[in-house]
Amino acid sequence: MNKQALRLLYRKKRQTLSPPQYAQLNLDLYHHFFANVELSFVQVVHTFLPILGHNEPDTWLIVDRIRREFPHIRLSIPRTTQDGQLENYFFEGLHQLQTNALGIPEPKQGIPTPSERIDLVLVPLLCFDAHGHRVGYGKGYYDRFLQHCRPDCRKIGLSLFGPAENIDDVDTTDIALDACVTPTGLISFTH
């Protein structure tokens, strides 16, 4: 399937989740994240903040536990710019956030996070395939951002569903994931 068809299909799959199903998938995702992702040597985790109205994976569960149990880790969160880039800021707390026109919680101010300091990025997606390619919302924010991260920075997707069979129109500018956490476990990719 091409990206546009996959976007339509996976948006619909998310929309049809009942509140109890959505909550359970997020809880399973959360448990598999902490059971399978090694955080001992990570100093900076960059994470998207979810648009809960779109039934995106609820990263707040992960954020809350990292803040409580991993005090050595600093969190970084993105803000979109008019020219299609992500500006990243260290997360200080809820007081720092405002919701943009698309319904995305973003930092209104803060200390910028240099891309080279980021050790792990939690990458948003609508779906992914068995090769680690992902389909996002189509604006390319994360592909442009990930190009500026260190080569050893881990790119881990979070998905409420397992992999799609194939993404037919992968572009050369698409940055593949190193792994993806789903409600059933962690899937690693080799490139």
Rosetta blueprint (number, residue, H / E / L):
1 M L
2 N L
3 K H
4 Q H
5 A H
6 L H
7 R H
8 L H
9 L H
10 Y H
11 R H
12 K H
13 K H
14 R H
15 Q H
16 T L
17 L L
18 S L
19 P H
20 P H
21 Q H
22 Y H
23 A H
24 Q H
25 L H
26 N H
27 L H
28 D H
29 L H
30 Y H
31 H H
32 H H
33 F H
34 F H
35 A H
36 N H
37 V L
38 E L
39 L L
40 S L
41 F L
42 V L
43 Q L
44 V E
45 V E
46 H E
47 T E
48 F L
49 L L
50 P L
51 I L
52 L H
53 G H
54 H H
55 N L
56 E L
57 P L
58 D L
59 T L
60 W H
61 L H
62 I H
63 V H
64 D H
65 R H
66 I H
67 R H
68 R H
69 E H
70 F L
71 P L
72 H L
73 I L
74 R E
75 L E
76 S E
77 I E
78 P E
79 R E
80 T E
81 T L
82 Q L
83 D L
84 G L
85 Q L
86 L E
87 E E
88 N E
89 Y E
90 F E
91 F L
92 E L
93 G L
94 L H
95 H H
96 Q H
97 L E
98 Q E
99 T E
100 N L
101 A L
102 L L
103 G L
104 I L
105 P E
106 E E
107 P E
108 K L
109 Q L
110 G L
111 I L
112 P E
113 T L
114 P L
115 S H
116 E H
117 R H
118 I L
119 D L
120 L E
121 V E
122 L E
123 V E
124 P L
125 L L
126 L L
127 C E
128 F E
129 D E
130 A L
131 H L
132 G L
133 H L
134 R E
135 V E
136 G L
137 Y L
138 G L
139 K L
140 G L
141 Y H
142 Y H
143 D H
144 R H
145 F H
146 L H
147 Q L
148 H L
149 C L
150 R L
151 P L
152 D L
153 C L
154 R E
155 K E
156 I E
157 G E
158 L E
159 S L
160 L L
161 F L
162 G L
163 P L
164 A E
165 E L
166 N L
167 I L
168 D L
169 D L
170 V L
171 D L
172 T L
173 T L
174 D L
175 I L
176 A L
177 L L
178 D L
179 A E
180 C E
181 V E
182 T E
183 P L
184 T L
185 G E
186 L E
187 I E
188 S E
189 F L
190 T L
191 H L
